[in-house]
């Protein structure tokens, strides 16, 4: 049986231009993509890389690919990342690792943001299977929890806990994470603007209007979707 994540990565490597600066998120599909780049010695020696993930940075360094420091980089050519789910408008939810703030910065820096993964990630409309994850400064935690319940009928916000320590999960920025589920998932444009304007919110995990292209692999082969 084909590994669809690997097939999506195989198609993605063909979009990388020699001499470019390429950004990477995290996850199994990204690891496959880095592996394919490493196999192409000419391509690997011509590009620079940047990543929003500590794990991916280690992988890039082990693969002997030159890695730029994100904080001193203004622009990248392409940024590749996976997601939990995306819709017909290429609006994506990234709800797992809680590093969406850095991932959003990298995506915004890119001339082209490309989603890659298997066909299960695609839905016509975001359906609430995955929560919206919100990074919140500690001083605003209770306020933001309450505000979400007021702004969105049926919202079920919950503080993310670290299963190993049984304490509240803390991001690399020293902030907390809220996993917010909805009885009916709001329209992406409304959700993006409304949550982003709550004081104390650093970022949320809806990548609204950011992706340019999506590469999906499945039973029918590999397809490329572009934002209309």
DAQUIHU-V995324 format. One line per field, one symbol per residue. burial: 1 if it has 16 or more other C-alpha atoms within 10 Angstrom, else 0. Layout:
# DAQUIHU-V995324
burial = ???
This chain:
# DAQUIHU-V995324
burial = 000111111111100100001111111011111111110000110011111110011011000011110100001111111111111011111110011111110111110111111110110011110111111110001001101100010011101110000000111000111111110011010011001101011111111101111111110001000000
